[in-house]
Amino acid sequence: MDTIRFRDQLDRYVLIKRKPKRIISLVPSITELLYFLGFEDEVIAITKFCIHPQEWFETKERIGGTKSLKIQNIIDLKPDLVIGNKEENTKEDISLLEKKVPVWMSDINSFDDALGFIKRLGSVLNKEALCIDLVRTLNIAFERLKDLGKKRTAIYFIWNNPAYIAGSGTFISGMLEQIGFINACKDSRYPATDKLPILNPEFVFLSSEPYPFEEKHRRHYQQCYPNAKILLVDGEMFSWYGSRMLKAIDYFEEKFRNIE
């Protein structure tokens, strides 16, 4: 049999070649995972935001942004597997693509979703053993980190002016909780702070992406939250699922182990 039906994280069944040889990634963290899994030759195109690894960013063909895909370019490349994400890609783009090429979709709203994604993609790509080992490593390491936050409350800003934060039902919130913080924002997804009741968190995290918060923003938010500790944090460590989570282990350990 040349093709197999695989179920993705949207509960869609996708007919995919047993060993896909022409893969396109529509998401930066997925691109990095494909590199980790050894798909140097098979990955033929990535988005303009797929900055890791650097050599792929410099050499692989780019097919637009995550939310502004060059649909016809992707189709013309004749991929036998396109990998996307419900949150990071648009429903319109995916609807157009899936009519022409096999599109396997991820949907990651928690730490467990991320581990499930790795295992499922391992089956699709014939990398089960490596992906199972990665999941096992992540489970063991994050179990060690589960008390870092000491159940203190935090909010996590992803955008400035207007200000948006990561609410419940997001991978970022899942990562906060996984390392022992409590997300003070109980609203779902990414609410604007002016739509929320006044929050009084113990910590405020200002992310490096998608908005590049800097020291000047830290000073501003300190005035907004005078009782909180304001920290600039690496957004990739909180929001990139896949192999980036390995690098997040040491980052969280160093950043939060002795935090007061």
C-alpha positions, 0 to 999 in steps of 0.5 A, a space after each residue: 500500500 502506497 498511502 495510509 489514512 492518518 487522523 490529525 488533531 482536528 479528527 480529520 482523516 488524511 490520506 498520506 504516502 507511507 514515506 512522504 518525500 516532499 514535505 511543506 511546513 506551515 508553522 515555525 515550531 513544526 519546521 524546527 521539529 522536522 529538522 530535529 527528526 532529520 528531514 533535511 532532504 524531504 522538507 522542500 518549503 517553509 514559511 518566512 517565519 520559520 527562522 530555526 534552523 538558520 540554514 533552512 531559513 537561508 536555503 529552503 523555499 518560502 511560501 509566504 507567512 503563516 497567515 498569508 500562504 502562497 497557495 498556488 506556489 504550494 500546490 505547484 510544488 506538488 507536496 505529498 504532505 503539508 503540515 499546519 496548525 489550526 491557530 497559526 494558519 487560517 481556515 480559508 488557506 487550509 480549506 483551499 490547500 486540502 482540496 489539492 494536497 494532503 494537509 495534516 493539521 495540529 491543534 495544540 492548546 495544552 502541554 498534553 496536546 503538544 506531546 500528543 502532536 509529537 507522537 501522532 506526527 511520529 506515526 505519520 513520518 515513520 519516526 515513532 521511536 524517536 518521537 516516543 523517546 522525545 515525549 518520554 524525555 519531556 515528561 520526565 524533565 517537566 515533572 522536575 519543573 512542576 513546582 518552579 512557579 510555587 503556585 504564584 499567579 501570573 499573566 503573560 502579554 503577547 501584544 502591546 497597544 492594544 494589550 493582549 494576554 494569553 488566557 486559558 485554553 492556550 499552549 502558553 497557559 499550559 506551559 505556565 501551569 506546567 512549570 507551576 504558575 497559575 494563569 490569573 487570566 481565566 478568559 479563553 484564548 487571547 483577550 484584550 486587557 481592557 475587556 477584563 476585570 482588573 487583575 492583580 498578578 504576582 508576576 507579569 511576563 512580557 514576551 519577546 514574540 509576537 510583539 518584541 517587548 523591551 526594557 522600556 515596556 517593562 518600566 511601563 507595565 511596572 507602573 500598571 502593576 506596581 505589586 507585580 514582578 515584571 519579567 521579559 521572557 523568551 516567547 519561543 520557550 513558552 509558545 513553540 511546541 515540539 523539539 523547542 520544548 527541550 531547550 525550554 527545560 534549561 531556560 525555565 530552570 535558569 529563569 525561575 529556579 531562584 525567583 522571588 
